[in-house]
Amino acid sequence: MSRWEIGKRSPREWLPFLARVLQVPREMLEAAKAAAPVECAAHVRSVADFLPEGDPLSPLTARSGRRIGAGQVADLAQRVHGLRLADDVVYGKDLIGPALRELRAAVKLYREGVHTEEVGRELLRTISELAQIAGWVASDAGEHAEAERIYRLGMSAARAAGDGVLSGNVAGSLAYQWSNTGRTADAVGLARAALEDAGLDAPPKARALYLDRVAWAHTRAGQDRPAMAALGEATEALAKDSAGTESPSYLYWMNAGELQVMEARVYTELRRPLRAVPLLTDVLERYDASHSRELALYLSWLAVAYADANEPEAAAETTSRMLALGQSGSERTAERTRIVLDRLRAFRDVPEVAELLVS
């Protein structure tokens, strides 16, 4: 469906099955197929294609659009959350088109619509949330410069709405990208600024996540002690979360298991496999198999940890599991695959590894 939506595929033999799953008449989908223009994915590669020059959040001097109420903003928020859920199972290169189109529509709604001050603030918050997930999708597609532009838009929207917790989420996402693309010093500074933006009164899940990003930034910068200290603080923060604690909907995925994964990744990066392997195996035993990108990424860290522990056979078996998941739509997974295979070349004389490298 996602490939049909972004113009990459046109269903043929699958169309009757799609109609059944969607519970609509087959004739309706056939009519939609006939009427839909073929869209090239290259036309939706940049947020610049969708936003006006200058400040994209600057309202038009004379608004001529329709009046926007809380209901329309709530509908947009639901679509944003739907995009987040889609990102669990559909990956960057397939999702970037719909994400950018939603971002364009949201910014256009804010600039051209007529709304009260309160509705405007809620709309800005929703634009910021949308920018965070759209930036994440762009980063997963390997479009890092594009992702940074989108994240900066989201940070501006959150600040304009006066939402420090949300601003911290978007800024922390950009810091995470910088950590993974060589800008380690900048990443440390931005991750800590994101935590500061959120404030001490931020929901426990938010503080835990932002401390996680601080830990990863320090890890990638080769700063072991502050990384470990931030991990400890993240665990303490999440321990304060309870059933009655309210958290923003965009933190639905944050839990103790995610903290455990980050801790294991830090240990792997710091070459402490005896700590990393038990944590990752524990998480993977109960991880949702439908989230195959994350599953592949976590397996990649386990494979490297096994290699560091001088267990090449286990590393090869884990790598085989990772490769079997595919994930051609995710540049993150492709990059991790390159890293894992490069690490295994040190064991090319081991038959299991040699077979894997040849295939």
Secondary structure as GFF3:
##gff-version 3
##sequence-region A 1 359
A	DSSP	alpha_helix	2	5	.	.	.	ID=ss1
A	DSSP	alpha_helix	15	22	.	.	.	ID=ss2
A	DSSP	alpha_helix	26	35	.	.	.	ID=ss3
A	DSSP	three_ten_helix	41	44	.	.	.	ID=ss4
A	DSSP	three_ten_helix	47	49	.	.	.	ID=ss5
A	DSSP	alpha_helix	70	87	.	.	.	ID=ss6
A	DSSP	alpha_helix	92	112	.	.	.	ID=ss7
A	DSSP	alpha_helix	117	140	.	.	.	ID=ss8
A	DSSP	alpha_helix	144	161	.	.	.	ID=ss9
A	DSSP	alpha_helix	164	180	.	.	.	ID=ss10
A	DSSP	alpha_helix	184	198	.	.	.	ID=ss11
A	DSSP	alpha_helix	204	220	.	.	.	ID=ss12
A	DSSP	alpha_helix	224	239	.	.	.	ID=ss13
A	DSSP	three_ten_helix	249	251	.	.	.	ID=ss14
A	DSSP	alpha_helix	256	269	.	.	.	ID=ss15
A	DSSP	alpha_helix	273	285	.	.	.	ID=ss16
A	DSSP	alpha_helix	292	308	.	.	.	ID=ss17
A	DSSP	alpha_helix	312	324	.	.	.	ID=ss18
A	DSSP	alpha_helix	331	344	.	.	.	ID=ss19
A	DSSP	three_ten_helix	345	347	.	.	.	ID=ss20
A	DSSP	alpha_helix	351	358	.	.	.	ID=ss21
###
